[in-house]
């Protein structure tokens, strides 16, 4: 019997490395952050504790029994906080981070052969003012099509 191994663990690790290299001045985190930073991108974290990091579905697209086709969505979160009350700067920062992630994905949409295709799929902006200043959060997802190994 053939082992069916998901690409999810390898893809998460690969994305963290690629995104961290593209955003050297931003804290890029694999999963839930332990400590907050003013500029942060999390791969495999939606911004809310307890929410799924990855949602996946598998199917067999061929007559053969292997490999399985897997399609999944990776929850990601970009965050920026500044000490002033101007929301424009933090909003531009988080969109800049996500645009950089999209450029990383577009530059190598198969992640070096790890997957069939990755792409930025959704975005959801939240803005807030608090006693620390303006902050913006951009939840986004990365859609992945791959085949198990």
C-alpha positions in Angstrom: 0.0 0.0 0.0 1.3 3.4 -0.9 1.8 6.1 1.7 -0.1 9.2 1.1 1.9 12.2 2.4 0.4 15.7 2.2 2.5 18.6 0.9 1.1 20.9 3.6 4.1 20.7 6.0 6.7 21.2 3.3 4.7 24.0 1.7 4.3 25.9 4.9 8.1 25.7 5.7 8.9 26.7 2.1 6.6 29.7 2.1 8.0 31.0 5.4 11.5 30.9 4.0 10.6 32.6 0.7 8.5 35.3 2.4 11.1 36.0 5.1 13.7 36.5 2.4 11.4 38.9 0.5 10.5 40.9 3.6 13.8 41.2 5.6 12.5 44.1 7.8 9.3 42.3 8.8 8.8 39.5 11.4 7.7 36.5 9.3 6.3 33.8 11.6 5.4 30.1 11.0 2.0 29.8 12.6 0.8 31.7 15.7 3.2 34.4 16.9 4.6 34.0 20.4 5.3 37.7 20.8 3.8 40.6 18.8 5.9 42.8 16.5 4.9 46.1 14.9 5.4 44.6 11.4 4.5 41.0 11.0 3.4 38.4 8.5 2.2 35.0 9.8 2.0 32.0 7.5 -0.5 29.4 8.8 -2.3 31.8 11.2 -5.5 33.8 10.5 -5.0 36.4 13.2 -7.4 34.6 15.6 -6.4 31.8 18.0 -8.2 28.5 17.4 -9.1 29.1 13.7 -7.8 26.6 11.1 -4.3 27.3 9.7 -5.0 25.1 6.6 -8.2 23.7 5.2 -7.7 20.9 2.7 -9.6 18.6 0.4 -8.3 15.5 -1.4 -9.5 13.8 -4.5 -8.4 11.3 -7.2 -8.4 13.0 -10.5 -6.9 10.1 -12.4 -7.8 6.4 -13.0 -4.8 5.4 -10.9 -4.9 5.3 -7.1 -2.0 7.6 -6.6 -1.1 10.3 -6.2 -4.1 12.1 -4.6 -4.8 15.6 -5.8 -5.0 18.0 -2.8 -6.3 21.4 -2.8 -6.0 23.6 0.2 -6.1 27.1 1.5 -3.4 28.5 3.9 -4.6 31.2 6.3 -2.2 34.1 6.6 -2.1 37.4 8.5 -0.3 40.7 7.9 -0.2 43.3 10.7 1.3 46.8 11.1 1.1 49.1 14.2 2.4 52.7 14.4 2.3 55.1 17.3 0.5 57.9 15.5 -3.2 58.1 14.6 -2.8 58.0 10.8 -4.4 54.9 9.3 -3.0 55.5 5.8 0.6 54.4 6.7 -0.4 51.1 8.4 -2.9 50.3 5.6 -0.3 50.9 3.0 2.2 48.8 4.9 0.0 45.7 5.2 -1.0 45.9 1.6 2.7 46.2 0.7 3.5 43.1 2.7 0.7 41.1 0.9 1.7 42.5 -2.5 5.2 41.2 -1.8 3.8 37.8 -0.9 1.9 37.8 -4.2 5.1 38.7 -6.1 6.9 35.8 -4.4 4.1 33.4 -5.4 4.0 34.8 -9.0 7.8 34.5 -9.3 7.6 30.7 -8.6 4.0 29.5 -8.7 5.1 25.9 -8.4 7.5 26.5 -5.4 10.3 24.8 -7.2 8.2 21.8 -8.1 6.8 21.2 -4.7 3.2 22.0 -5.9 1.2 22.3 -9.0 0.3 25.9 -8.4 0.0 28.5 -5.6 -1.7 31.9 -5.7 -3.0 34.6 -3.5 -6.7 33.9 -3.1 -8.5 36.3 -0.6 -7.9 39.4 1.4 -9.8 41.0 4.3 -8.7 44.3 5.9 -9.4 45.4 9.4 -8.3 48.8 10.8 -8.3 50.1 14.3 -7.2 53.0 16.5 -6.3 52.3 20.1 -4.0 53.8 22.8 -1.0 52.5 20.9 -1.9 54.2 17.7 -3.2 53.2 14.2 -3.1 49.5 13.3 -4.1 47.5 10.3 -4.6 43.8 9.8 -4.9 42.1 6.5 -6.1 38.5 6.6 -5.3 36.7 3.3 -5.2 33.2 2.0 -2.9 31.3 -0.3 -4.6 28.7 -2.5 -2.6 25.6 -3.3 -3.1 22.8 -5.8 -0.7 19.9 -5.3 -0.4 16.1 -5.5 0.5 14.0 -2.5 3.8 12.2 -2.5 
